[in-house]
Amino acid sequence: MDFEKAVSGSKGDFVSATEQSTLGCQNDELRPKDPPDGGITAWLHLLLMHIVFFNTWGVANGYGAFQEYYAQIVFFLFSIGVTAGRLTDAGHFRVTFACGVFLQLLGIFMTSLCKTYWQIFFAQAICLGIGNGFSFLLIIGHSLPDFTSHGFHHACDLPCLLWFKPRLPPRKTGQRTDTSAFTDLPFILFSISMFLKFWGLYFALFYLPGLMILNGVGIIGRTLPTIIAGRCVGMLNMLIPMSFALSFVMYCWAAVTSTAGLYVFAIVYRLIAASLQALFPAVSTTMTPDPSRTGTRVGMNMRFVSFSTLTGPAIGGAIIQGQKGGYLGAQMFAASCIVLGALTPLGARIAKAGFKLKIKVQFATLCMYI
Protein backbone atom coordinates (compact mmCIF):
# COMPACT_ATOMS: atom_id res chain seq x y z
CA MET A 1 0.00 0.00 0.00
CA ASP A 2 1.40 3.34 -1.09
CA PHE A 3 0.08 5.82 1.41
CA GLU A 4 1.24 7.82 4.39
CA LYS A 5 0.14 7.04 7.92
CA ALA A 6 1.04 8.33 11.35
CA VAL A 7 0.02 7.92 14.95
CA SER A 8 0.20 11.50 16.19
CA GLY A 9 -3.03 13.45 16.52
CA SER A 10 -1.70 16.82 15.42
CA LYS A 11 -2.23 18.09 11.91
CA GLY A 12 1.33 19.33 11.74
CA ASP A 13 2.59 15.79 11.46
CA PHE A 14 1.11 15.52 8.00
CA VAL A 15 2.36 18.71 6.34
CA SER A 16 5.02 16.92 4.30
CA ALA A 17 2.77 14.02 3.31
CA THR A 18 1.14 16.02 0.53
CA GLU A 19 4.46 16.39 -1.23
CA GLN A 20 5.39 12.74 -0.72
CA SER A 21 2.13 11.10 -1.79
CA THR A 22 1.72 10.03 -5.39
CA LEU A 23 -1.67 10.66 -6.90
CA GLY A 24 -0.93 9.71 -10.45
CA CYS A 25 -0.72 13.42 -11.33
CA GLN A 26 2.25 14.24 -13.52
CA ASN A 27 2.80 17.81 -12.34
CA ASP A 28 1.83 20.22 -9.58
CA GLU A 29 -0.73 21.98 -11.76
CA LEU A 30 -2.95 18.89 -11.67
CA ARG A 31 -2.81 18.56 -7.90
CA PRO A 32 -6.03 19.56 -6.12
CA LYS A 33 -6.12 22.60 -3.90
CA ASP A 34 -6.23 22.35 -0.12
CA PRO A 35 -9.61 21.38 1.36
CA PRO A 36 -11.86 24.38 2.05
CA ASP A 37 -12.72 22.91 5.48
CA GLY A 38 -16.15 24.50 5.41
CA GLY A 39 -17.56 27.50 3.63
CA ILE A 40 -20.66 28.03 1.52
CA THR A 41 -19.70 25.47 -1.14
CA ALA A 42 -18.96 22.68 1.34
CA TRP A 43 -22.14 23.22 3.33
CA LEU A 44 -24.18 23.53 0.15
CA HIS A 45 -22.82 20.13 -0.85
CA LEU A 46 -24.16 18.68 2.39
CA LEU A 47 -27.58 20.23 1.86
CA LEU A 48 -27.73 18.80 -1.63
CA MET A 49 -26.58 15.41 -0.35
CA HIS A 50 -29.66 15.38 1.86
CA ILE A 51 -31.83 15.89 -1.21
CA VAL A 52 -30.06 13.07 -3.07
CA PHE A 53 -30.48 10.63 -0.18
CA PHE A 54 -34.13 11.64 0.13
CA ASN A 55 -34.74 10.78 -3.53
CA THR A 56 -32.74 7.52 -3.56
CA TRP A 57 -32.75 5.68 -0.24
CA GLY A 58 -35.96 7.45 0.76
CA VAL A 59 -37.70 5.74 -2.14
CA ALA A 60 -35.96 2.39 -1.68
CA ASN A 61 -36.88 2.28 2.01
CA GLY A 62 -40.48 3.31 1.35
CA TYR A 63 -41.60 -0.20 0.38
CA GLY A 64 -45.40 -0.09 0.36
CA ALA A 65 -47.09 -1.42 -2.78
CA PHE A 66 -43.79 -1.65 -4.66
CA GLN A 67 -41.99 -3.86 -2.13
CA GLU A 68 -41.35 -6.75 -4.52
CA TYR A 69 -39.58 -4.49 -7.01
CA TYR A 70 -37.34 -2.76 -4.48
CA ALA A 71 -34.85 -5.61 -4.20
CA GLN A 72 -34.01 -4.81 -7.82
CA ILE A 73 -33.89 -1.08 -7.04
CA VAL A 74 -31.29 -1.64 -4.31
CA PHE A 75 -29.36 -3.98 -6.63
CA PHE A 76 -29.11 -1.40 -9.40
CA LEU A 77 -28.45 1.37 -6.88
CA PHE A 78 -25.25 -0.42 -5.87
CA SER A 79 -24.28 -2.28 -9.06
CA ILE A 80 -24.10 0.81 -11.27
CA GLY A 81 -21.26 2.02 -9.05
CA VAL A 82 -18.32 0.90 -11.21
CA THR A 83 -19.59 2.82 -14.22
CA ALA A 84 -20.67 5.88 -12.25
CA GLY A 85 -17.45 6.03 -10.26
CA ARG A 86 -15.26 5.70 -13.32
CA LEU A 87 -17.14 8.44 -15.18
CA THR A 88 -16.74 10.72 -12.17
CA ASP A 89 -12.99 10.10 -11.97
CA ALA A 90 -12.75 10.93 -15.68
CA GLY A 91 -14.38 14.33 -15.11
CA HIS A 92 -17.93 13.59 -16.28
CA PHE A 93 -19.64 14.10 -12.92
CA ARG A 94 -22.31 16.59 -13.97
CA VAL A 95 -23.37 14.76 -17.11
CA THR A 96 -23.57 11.44 -15.25
CA PHE A 97 -25.49 12.97 -12.37
CA ALA A 98 -27.93 14.69 -14.73
CA CYS A 99 -28.58 11.35 -16.46
CA GLY A 100 -29.31 9.79 -13.07
CA VAL A 101 -31.82 12.49 -12.16
CA PHE A 102 -33.48 12.16 -15.57
CA LEU A 103 -33.89 8.40 -15.11
CA GLN A 104 -35.31 8.94 -11.63
CA LEU A 105 -37.92 11.34 -12.95
CA LEU A 106 -38.70 9.08 -15.89
CA GLY A 107 -39.22 6.06 -13.63
CA ILE A 108 -41.51 7.98 -11.26
CA PHE A 109 -43.63 9.57 -13.98
CA MET A 110 -43.90 6.40 -16.04
CA THR A 111 -45.17 4.48 -13.01
CA SER A 112 -48.40 6.47 -13.19
CA LEU A 113 -48.95 5.16 -16.73
CA CYS A 114 -48.13 1.51 -16.04
CA LYS A 115 -50.84 -1.09 -16.58
CA THR A 116 -48.92 -4.38 -16.72
CA TYR A 117 -46.38 -6.18 -14.55
CA TRP A 118 -43.45 -5.73 -16.91
CA GLN A 119 -44.14 -2.00 -17.21
CA ILE A 120 -44.07 -1.54 -13.43
CA PHE A 121 -40.93 -3.66 -13.20
CA PHE A 122 -39.20 -1.59 -15.85
CA ALA A 123 -40.22 1.75 -14.34
CA GLN A 124 -39.70 0.97 -10.65
CA ALA A 125 -36.95 -1.64 -10.59
CA ILE A 126 -34.79 -0.87 -13.61
CA CYS A 127 -35.28 2.77 -14.58
CA LEU A 128 -35.55 4.14 -11.04
CA GLY A 129 -32.85 1.79 -9.76
CA ILE A 130 -30.27 2.81 -12.37
CA GLY A 131 -31.14 6.48 -11.89
CA ASN A 132 -30.68 6.12 -8.13
CA GLY A 133 -27.32 4.47 -8.68
CA PHE A 134 -26.02 7.23 -10.95
CA SER A 135 -27.05 9.97 -8.51
CA PHE A 136 -26.38 8.36 -5.11
CA LEU A 137 -22.95 6.88 -5.75
CA LEU A 138 -21.51 10.07 -7.22
CA ILE A 139 -21.95 12.10 -4.05
CA ILE A 140 -20.40 9.53 -1.66
CA GLY A 141 -16.89 10.97 -1.84
CA HIS A 142 -17.72 14.59 -2.59
CA SER A 143 -18.26 15.93 0.92
CA LEU A 144 -15.38 14.19 2.70
CA PRO A 145 -12.64 16.34 1.08
CA ASP A 146 -14.54 19.53 1.98
CA PHE A 147 -13.98 19.17 5.73
CA THR A 148 -10.91 18.36 7.78
CA SER A 149 -11.45 19.85 11.24
CA HIS A 150 -15.18 19.19 11.66
CA GLY A 151 -14.79 15.45 11.52
CA PHE A 152 -16.22 12.56 9.57
CA HIS A 153 -19.74 12.83 10.92
CA HIS A 154 -20.30 16.34 9.55
CA ALA A 155 -19.12 15.19 6.15
CA CYS A 156 -21.43 12.19 5.90
CA ASP A 157 -24.48 12.60 8.12
CA LEU A 158 -26.40 15.35 6.24
CA PRO A 159 -27.80 13.37 3.47
CA CYS A 160 -28.31 18.57 -5.74
CA LEU A 161 -27.96 18.72 -8.59
CA LEU A 162 -25.58 20.77 -10.76
CA TRP A 163 -24.19 22.70 -7.78
CA PHE A 164 -21.96 19.76 -6.94
CA LYS A 165 -18.43 20.48 -8.07
CA PRO A 166 -15.71 17.77 -7.84
CA ARG A 167 -12.52 18.95 -6.15
CA LEU A 168 -10.13 16.35 -7.54
CA PRO A 169 -8.94 16.88 -11.11
CA PRO A 170 -10.15 14.39 -13.74
CA ARG A 171 -7.74 11.72 -14.92
CA LYS A 172 -7.37 10.26 -18.35
CA THR A 173 -9.88 7.62 -19.30
CA GLY A 174 -8.57 4.13 -18.67
CA GLN A 175 -9.94 0.81 -17.55
CA ARG A 176 -13.37 0.84 -15.95
CA THR A 177 -12.05 -1.42 -13.20
CA ASP A 178 -8.99 -0.61 -11.13
CA THR A 179 -7.08 -3.87 -11.56
CA SER A 180 -4.62 -2.91 -8.83
CA ALA A 181 -7.47 -3.38 -6.34
CA PHE A 182 -7.35 -7.15 -6.88
CA THR A 183 -3.84 -7.24 -5.38
CA ASP A 184 -4.76 -4.88 -2.54
CA LEU A 185 -5.40 -7.16 0.45
CA PRO A 186 -7.25 -4.63 2.67
CA PHE A 187 -9.56 -3.75 -0.23
CA ILE A 188 -10.28 -7.41 -1.00
CA LEU A 189 -11.01 -8.29 2.63
CA PHE A 190 -13.19 -5.23 3.10
CA SER A 191 -15.19 -6.03 -0.05
CA ILE A 192 -15.77 -9.62 1.08
CA SER A 193 -16.78 -8.34 4.50
CA MET A 194 -19.39 -5.94 3.16
CA PHE A 195 -20.76 -8.56 0.75
CA LEU A 196 -21.36 -10.95 3.65
CA LYS A 197 -22.81 -8.28 5.94
CA PHE A 198 -25.26 -6.94 3.39
CA TRP A 199 -26.19 -10.50 2.46
CA GLY A 200 -27.80 -10.81 5.88
CA LEU A 201 -28.55 -7.19 6.74
CA TYR A 202 -31.37 -6.63 4.25
CA PHE A 203 -33.31 -9.72 5.28
CA ALA A 204 -34.90 -8.02 8.28
CA LEU A 205 -35.41 -4.76 6.41
CA PHE A 206 -37.37 -6.52 3.68
CA TYR A 207 -39.34 -8.90 5.91
CA LEU A 208 -40.40 -6.33 8.50
CA PRO A 209 -41.63 -3.60 6.13
CA GLY A 210 -44.76 -2.89 8.14
CA LEU A 211 -42.73 -1.64 11.10
CA MET A 212 -42.01 1.88 9.84
CA ILE A 213 -40.25 2.53 13.13
CA LEU A 214 -37.33 0.81 11.39
CA ASN A 215 -36.79 3.94 9.32
CA GLY A 216 -37.46 6.43 12.11
CA VAL A 217 -34.83 5.20 14.56
CA GLY A 218 -32.31 4.98 11.72
CA ILE A 219 -31.73 8.72 12.15
CA ILE A 220 -30.06 8.12 15.50
CA GLY A 221 -28.22 5.07 14.20
CA ARG A 222 -26.67 7.03 11.37
CA THR A 223 -25.57 10.03 13.44
CA LEU A 224 -24.38 8.94 16.89
CA PRO A 225 -21.93 6.18 15.83
CA THR A 226 -20.45 8.39 13.10
CA ILE A 227 -19.86 11.20 15.59
CA ILE A 228 -18.00 8.78 17.84
CA ALA A 229 -16.10 7.38 14.85
CA GLY A 230 -15.04 10.82 13.66
CA ARG A 231 -13.97 12.17 17.04
CA CYS A 232 -12.78 9.20 19.02
CA VAL A 233 -12.18 5.73 17.63
CA GLY A 234 -12.04 5.92 13.84
CA MET A 235 -14.38 4.66 11.14
CA LEU A 236 -13.13 1.11 10.60
CA ASN A 237 -12.68 0.67 14.35
CA MET A 238 -16.34 1.58 14.79
CA LEU A 239 -17.54 -0.59 11.90
CA ILE A 240 -16.09 -3.80 13.35
CA PRO A 241 -17.81 -3.85 16.80
CA MET A 242 -21.07 -2.59 15.31
CA SER A 243 -20.99 -5.56 12.93
CA PHE A 244 -20.60 -8.03 15.79
CA ALA A 245 -23.40 -6.27 17.67
CA LEU A 246 -25.71 -6.57 14.66
CA SER A 247 -25.05 -10.29 14.32
CA PHE A 248 -25.84 -10.79 18.03
CA VAL A 249 -29.12 -8.89 17.69
CA MET A 250 -29.98 -10.91 14.59
CA TYR A 251 -29.48 -14.19 16.49
CA CYS A 252 -31.73 -12.83 19.25
CA TRP A 253 -34.55 -12.38 16.75
CA ALA A 254 -35.21 -16.11 16.96
CA ALA A 255 -36.11 -15.70 20.65
CA VAL A 256 -38.77 -13.04 20.03
CA THR A 257 -42.26 -14.40 20.75
CA SER A 258 -44.45 -11.31 21.24
CA THR A 259 -45.45 -8.16 19.40
CA ALA A 260 -43.77 -5.98 22.02
CA GLY A 261 -40.59 -8.00 21.69
CA LEU A 262 -40.69 -7.62 17.92
CA TYR A 263 -40.87 -3.84 18.26
CA VAL A 264 -37.91 -3.85 20.64
CA PHE A 265 -35.96 -6.00 18.21
CA ALA A 266 -36.88 -3.70 15.30
CA ILE A 267 -35.66 -0.62 17.16
CA VAL A 268 -32.34 -2.09 18.27
CA TYR A 269 -31.75 -3.75 14.90
CA ARG A 270 -32.37 -0.59 12.92
CA LEU A 271 -30.16 1.50 15.20
CA ILE A 272 -27.19 -0.76 14.51
CA ALA A 273 -27.97 -1.52 10.86
CA ALA A 274 -28.23 2.20 10.08
CA SER A 275 -24.77 2.78 11.51
CA LEU A 276 -23.32 0.11 9.21
CA GLN A 277 -25.06 1.65 6.21
CA ALA A 278 -23.59 5.05 7.10
CA LEU A 279 -20.06 3.82 7.81
CA PHE A 280 -19.75 1.53 4.78
CA PRO A 281 -19.33 4.17 2.02
CA ALA A 282 -17.03 6.31 4.16
CA VAL A 283 -14.72 3.40 4.99
CA SER A 284 -14.74 2.54 1.28
CA THR A 285 -13.06 5.86 0.53
CA THR A 286 -10.21 5.07 2.95
CA MET A 287 -9.51 1.83 1.07
CA THR A 288 -8.12 3.86 -1.83
CA PRO A 289 -4.50 5.04 -1.50
CA ASP A 290 -4.91 7.23 -4.61
CA PRO A 291 -7.75 9.79 -4.29
CA SER A 292 -7.97 10.14 -8.07
CA ARG A 293 -9.28 6.56 -8.16
CA THR A 294 -11.74 6.93 -5.29
CA GLY A 295 -14.80 6.87 -7.54
CA THR A 296 -13.70 3.67 -9.26
CA ARG A 297 -12.79 1.88 -6.02
CA VAL A 298 -16.00 2.90 -4.23
CA GLY A 299 -17.97 1.83 -7.29
CA MET A 300 -16.30 -1.58 -7.23
CA ASN A 301 -17.25 -1.97 -3.56
CA MET A 302 -20.81 -1.03 -4.38
CA ARG A 303 -21.02 -3.57 -7.18
CA PHE A 304 -19.90 -6.36 -4.85
CA VAL A 305 -22.58 -5.32 -2.39
CA SER A 306 -25.25 -5.07 -5.10
CA PHE A 307 -25.29 -8.83 -5.61
CA SER A 308 -25.68 -9.49 -1.90
CA THR A 309 -28.60 -7.06 -1.60
CA LEU A 310 -30.26 -8.71 -4.60
CA THR A 311 -29.81 -12.33 -3.51
CA GLY A 312 -29.89 -12.03 0.31
CA PRO A 313 -33.63 -11.36 0.75
CA ALA A 314 -34.42 -13.90 -2.00
CA ILE A 315 -32.41 -16.62 -0.26
CA GLY A 316 -34.12 -15.77 3.02
CA GLY A 317 -37.51 -16.04 1.34
CA ALA A 318 -36.60 -19.40 -0.19
CA ILE A 319 -35.55 -20.70 3.24
CA ILE A 320 -38.84 -19.51 4.76
CA GLN A 321 -40.77 -21.22 2.00
CA GLY A 322 -38.77 -24.41 2.47
CA GLN A 323 -39.60 -24.38 6.17
CA LYS A 324 -43.30 -23.85 5.42
CA GLY A 325 -43.41 -20.34 6.81
CA GLY A 326 -40.88 -20.77 9.61
CA TYR A 327 -38.38 -17.95 10.05
CA LEU A 328 -35.74 -19.73 12.14
CA GLY A 329 -33.58 -20.99 9.27
CA ALA A 330 -33.63 -17.63 7.50
CA GLN A 331 -32.79 -15.82 10.74
CA MET A 332 -29.81 -18.09 11.35
CA PHE A 333 -28.64 -17.62 7.75
CA ALA A 334 -28.79 -13.83 8.00
CA ALA A 335 -27.11 -13.71 11.43
CA SER A 336 -24.33 -16.09 10.34
CA CYS A 337 -23.61 -14.02 7.23
CA ILE A 338 -23.29 -10.89 9.36
CA VAL A 339 -20.97 -12.52 11.90
CA LEU A 340 -18.71 -13.79 9.10
CA GLY A 341 -18.76 -10.29 7.66
CA ALA A 342 -17.75 -8.95 11.07
CA LEU A 343 -14.70 -11.22 11.27
CA THR A 344 -13.33 -10.37 7.82
CA PRO A 345 -12.67 -6.62 8.37
CA LEU A 346 -10.40 -7.51 11.27
CA GLY A 347 -8.03 -8.85 8.64
CA ALA A 348 -8.50 -5.71 6.55
CA ARG A 349 -7.77 -3.56 9.61
CA ILE A 350 -4.57 -5.43 10.42
CA ALA A 351 -3.43 -5.49 6.79
CA LYS A 352 -3.97 -1.75 6.43
CA ALA A 353 -2.85 -0.35 9.77
CA GLY A 354 -1.30 -3.13 11.84
CA PHE A 355 -2.28 -3.62 15.46
CA LYS A 356 -2.25 0.05 16.46
CA LEU A 357 -5.64 1.04 17.78
CA LYS A 358 -5.97 4.39 16.05
CA ILE A 359 -3.93 5.84 13.22
CA LYS A 360 -4.39 8.52 10.60
CA VAL A 361 -4.31 7.67 6.93
CA GLN A 362 -2.96 10.60 4.91
CA PHE A 363 -4.01 11.18 1.34
CA ALA A 364 -2.91 14.21 -0.63
CA THR A 365 -5.79 16.35 0.58
CA LEU A 366 -7.32 14.55 3.52
CA CYS A 367 -6.40 13.09 6.91
CA MET A 368 -8.75 10.42 8.19
CA TYR A 369 -8.84 8.21 11.25
CA ILE A 370 -9.42 4.51 10.66
C-alpha positions in Angstrom: 0.0 0.0 0.0 1.4 3.3 -1.1 0.1 5.8 1.4 1.2 7.8 4.4 0.1 7.0 7.9 1.0 8.3 11.3 0.0 7.9 15.0 0.2 11.5 16.2 -3.0 13.4 16.5 -1.7 16.8 15.4 -2.2 18.1 11.9 1.3 19.3 11.7 2.6 15.8 11.5 1.1 15.5 8.0 2.4 18.7 6.3 5.0 16.9 4.3 2.8 14.0 3.3 1.1 16.0 0.5 4.5 16.4 -1.2 5.4 12.7 -0.7 2.1 11.1 -1.8 1.7 10.0 -5.4 -1.7 10.7 -6.9 -0.9 9.7 -10.4 -0.7 13.4 -11.3 2.2 14.2 -13.5 2.8 17.8 -12.3 1.8 20.2 -9.6 -0.7 22.0 -11.8 -2.9 18.9 -11.7 -2.8 18.6 -7.9 -6.0 19.6 -6.1 -6.1 22.6 -3.9 -6.2 22.3 -0.1 -9.6 21.4 1.4 -11.9 24.4 2.0 -12.7 22.9 5.5 -16.1 24.5 5.4 -17.6 27.5 3.6 -20.7 28.0 1.5 -19.7 25.5 -1.1 -19.0 22.7 1.3 -22.1 23.2 3.3 -24.2 23.5 0.2 -22.8 20.1 -0.9 -24.2 18.7 2.4 -27.6 20.2 1.9 -27.7 18.8 -1.6 -26.6 15.4 -0.3 -29.7 15.4 1.9 -31.8 15.9 -1.2 -30.1 13.1 -3.1 -30.5 10.6 -0.2 -34.1 11.6 0.1 -34.7 10.8 -3.5 -32.7 7.5 -3.6 -32.8 5.7 -0.2 -36.0 7.4 0.8 -37.7 5.7 -2.1 -36.0 2.4 -1.7 -36.9 2.3 2.0 -40.5 3.3 1.4 -41.6 -0.2 0.4 -45.4 -0.1 0.4 -47.1 -1.4 -2.8 -43.8 -1.7 -4.7 -42.0 -3.9 -2.1 -41.3 -6.8 -4.5 -39.6 -4.5 -7.0 -37.3 -2.8 -4.5 -34.9 -5.6 -4.2 -34.0 -4.8 -7.8 -33.9 -1.1 -7.0 -31.3 -1.6 -4.3 -29.4 -4.0 -6.6 -29.1 -1.4 -9.4 -28.4 1.4 -6.9 -25.2 -0.4 -5.9 -24.3 -2.3 -9.1 -24.1 0.8 -11.3 -21.3 2.0 -9.1 -18.3 0.9 -11.2 -19.6 2.8 -14.2 -20.7 5.9 -12.3 -17.4 6.0 -10.3 -15.3 5.7 -13.3 -17.1 8.4 -15.2 -16.7 10.7 -12.2 -13.0 10.1 -12.0 -12.8 10.9 -15.7 -14.4 14.3 -15.1 -17.9 13.6 -16.3 -19.6 14.1 -12.9 -22.3 16.6 -14.0 -23.4 14.8 -17.1 -23.6 11.4 -15.3 -25.5 13.0 -12.4 -27.9 14.7 -14.7 -28.6 11.3 -16.5 -29.3 9.8 -13.1 -31.8 12.5 -12.2 -33.5 12.2 -15.6 -33.9 8.4 -15.1 -35.3 8.9 -11.6 -37.9 11.3 -12.9 -38.7 9.1 -15.9 -39.2 6.1 -13.6 -41.5 8.0 -11.3 -43.6 9.6 -14.0 -43.9 6.4 -16.0 -45.2 4.5 -13.0 -48.4 6.5 -13.2 -49.0 5.2 -16.7 -48.1 1.5 -16.0 -50.8 -1.1 -16.6 -48.9 -4.4 -16.7 -46.4 -6.2 -14.6 -43.5 -5.7 -16.9 -44.1 -2.0 -17.2 -44.1 -1.5 -13.4 -40.9 -3.7 -13.2 -39.2 -1.6 -15.9 -40.2 1.8 -14.3 -39.7 1.0 -10.6 -36.9 -1.6 -10.6 -34.8 -0.9 -13.6 -35.3 2.8 -14.6 -35.5 4.1 -11.0 -32.9 1.8 -9.8 -30.3 2.8 -12.4 -31.1 6.5 -11.9 -30.7 6.1 -8.1 -27.3 4.5 -8.7 -26.0 7.2 -10.9 -27.0 10.0 -8.5 -26.4 8.4 -5.1 -22.9 6.9 -5.7 -21.5 10.1 -7.2 -22.0 12.1 -4.0 -20.4 9.5 -1.7 -16.9 11.0 -1.8 -17.7 14.6 -2.6 -18.3 15.9 0.9 -15.4 14.2 2.7 -12.6 16.3 1.1 -14.5 19.5 2.0 -14.0 19.2 5.7 -10.9 18.4 7.8 -11.4 19.9 11.2 -15.2 19.2 11.7 -14.8 15.4 11.5 -16.2 12.6 9.6 -19.7 12.8 10.9 -20.3 16.3 9.6 -19.1 15.2 6.2 -21.4 12.2 5.9 -24.5 12.6 8.1 -26.4 15.3 6.2 -27.8 13.4 3.5 -28.3 18.6 -5.7 -28.0 18.7 -8.6 -25.6 20.8 -10.8 -24.2 22.7 -7.8 -22.0 19.8 -6.9 -18.4 20.5 -8.1 -15.7 17.8 -7.8 -12.5 18.9 -6.1 -10.1 16.4 -7.5 -8.9 16.9 -11.1 -10.1 14.4 -13.7 -7.7 11.7 -14.9 -7.4 10.3 -18.4 -9.9 7.6 -19.3 -8.6 4.1 -18.7 -9.9 0.8 -17.5 -13.4 0.8 -15.9 -12.1 -1.4 -13.2 -9.0 -0.6 -11.1 -7.1 -3.9 -11.6 -4.6 -2.9 -8.8 -7.5 -3.4 -6.3 -7.3 -7.2 -6.9 -3.8 -7.2 -5.4 -4.8 -4.9 -2.5 -5.4 -7.2 0.4 -7.2 -4.6 2.7 -9.6 -3.7 -0.2 -10.3 -7.4 -1.0 -11.0 -8.3 2.6 -13.2 -5.2 3.1 -15.2 -6.0 -0.1 -15.8 -9.6 1.1 -16.8 -8.3 4.5 -19.4 -5.9 3.2 -20.8 -8.6 0.8 -21.4 -10.9 3.7 -22.8 -8.3 5.9 -25.3 -6.9 3.4 -26.2 -10.5 2.5 -27.8 -10.8 5.9 -28.5 -7.2 6.7 -31.4 -6.6 4.2 -33.3 -9.7 5.3 -34.9 -8.0 8.3 -35.4 -4.8 6.4 -37.4 -6.5 3.7 -39.3 -8.9 5.9 -40.4 -6.3 8.5 -41.6 -3.6 6.1 -44.8 -2.9 8.1 -42.7 -1.6 11.1 -42.0 1.9 9.8 -40.3 2.5 13.1 -37.3 0.8 11.4 -36.8 3.9 9.3 -37.5 6.4 12.1 -34.8 5.2 14.6 -32.3 5.0 11.7 -31.7 8.7 12.1 -30.1 8.1 15.5 -28.2 5.1 14.2 -26.7 7.0 11.4 -25.6 10.0 13.4 -24.4 8.9 16.9 -21.9 6.2 15.8 -20.5 8.4 13.1 -19.9 11.2 15.6 -18.0 8.8 17.8 -16.1 7.4 14.9 -15.0 10.8 13.7 -14.0 12.2 17.0 -12.8 9.2 19.0 -12.2 5.7 17.6 -12.0 5.9 13.8 -14.4 4.7 11.1 -13.1 1.1 10.6 -12.7 0.7 14.3 -16.3 1.6 14.8 -17.5 -0.6 11.9 -16.1 -3.8 13.3 -17.8 -3.9 16.8 -21.1 -2.6 15.3 -21.0 -5.6 12.9 -20.6 -8.0 15.8 -23.4 -6.3 17.7 -25.7 -6.6 14.7 -25.0 -10.3 14.3 -25.8 -10.8 18.0 -29.1 -8.9 17.7 -30.0 -10.9 14.6 -29.5 -14.2 16.5 -31.7 -12.8 19.2 -34.6 -12.4 16.7 -35.2 -16.1 17.0 -36.1 -15.7 20.7 -38.8 -13.0 20.0 -42.3 -14.4 20.7 -44.4 -11.3 21.2 -45.4 -8.2 19.4 -43.8 -6.0 22.0 -40.6 -8.0 21.7 -40.7 -7.6 17.9 -40.9 -3.8 18.3 -37.9 -3.8 20.6 -36.0 -6.0 18.2 -36.9 -3.7 15.3 -35.7 -0.6 17.2 -32.3 -2.1 18.3 -31.7 -3.8 14.9 -32.4 -0.6 12.9 -30.2 1.5 15.2 -27.2 -0.8 14.5 -28.0 -1.5 10.9 -28.2 2.2 10.1 -24.8 2.8 11.5 -23.3 0.1 9.2 -25.1 1.7 6.2 -23.6 5.1 7.1 -20.1 3.8 7.8 -19.8 1.5 4.8 -19.3 4.2 2.0 -17.0 6.3 4.2 -14.7 3.4 5.0 -14.7 2.5 1.3 -13.1 5.9 0.5 -10.2 5.1 2.9 -9.5 1.8 1.1 -8.1 3.9 -1.8 -4.5 5.0 -1.5 -4.9 7.2 -4.6 -7.8 9.8 -4.3 -8.0 10.1 -8.1 -9.3 6.6 -8.2 -11.7 6.9 -5.3 -14.8 6.9 -7.5 -13.7 3.7 -9.3 -12.8 1.9 -6.0 -16.0 2.9 -4.2 -18.0 1.8 -7.3 -16.3 -1.6 -7.2 -17.3 -2.0 -3.6 -20.8 -1.0 -4.4 -21.0 -3.6 -7.2 -19.9 -6.4 -4.8 -22.6 -5.3 -2.4 -25.2 -5.1 -5.1 -25.3 -8.8 -5.6 -25.7 -9.5 -1.9 -28.6 -7.1 -1.6 -30.3 -8.7 -4.6 -29.8 -12.3 -3.5 -29.9 -12.0 0.3 -33.6 -11.4 0.7 -34.4 -13.9 -2.0 -32.4 -16.6 -0.3 -34.1 -15.8 3.0 -37.5 -16.0 1.3 -36.6 -19.4 -0.2 -35.6 -20.7 3.2 -38.8 -19.5 4.8 -40.8 -21.2 2.0 -38.8 -24.4 2.5 -39.6 -24.4 6.2 -43.3 -23.8 5.4 -43.4 -20.3 6.8 -40.9 -20.8 9.6 -38.4 -17.9 10.0 -35.7 -19.7 12.1 -33.6 -21.0 9.3 -33.6 -17.6 7.5 -32.8 -15.8 10.7 -29.8 -18.1 11.4 -28.6 -17.6 7.7 -28.8 -13.8 8.0 -27.1 -13.7 11.4 -24.3 -16.1 10.3 -23.6 -14.0 7.2 -23.3 -10.9 9.4 -21.0 -12.5 11.9 -18.7 -13.8 9.1 -18.8 -10.3 7.7 -17.7 -8.9 11.1 -14.7 -11.2 11.3 -13.3 -10.4 7.8 -12.7 -6.6 8.4 -10.4 -7.5 11.3 -8.0 -8.9 8.6 -8.5 -5.7 6.5 -7.8 -3.6 9.6 -4.6 -5.4 10.4 -3.4 -5.5 6.8 -4.0 -1.7 6.4 -2.9 -0.3 9.8 -1.3 -3.1 11.8 -2.3 -3.6 15.5 -2.2 0.1 16.5 -5.6 1.0 17.8 -6.0 4.4 16.1 -3.9 5.8 13.2 -4.4 8.5 10.6 -4.3 7.7 6.9 -3.0 10.6 4.9 -4.0 11.2 1.3 -2.9 14.2 -0.6 -5.8 16.3 0.6 -7.3 14.5 3.5 -6.4 13.1 6.9 -8.7 10.4 8.2 -8.8 8.2 11.3 -9.4 4.5 10.7 
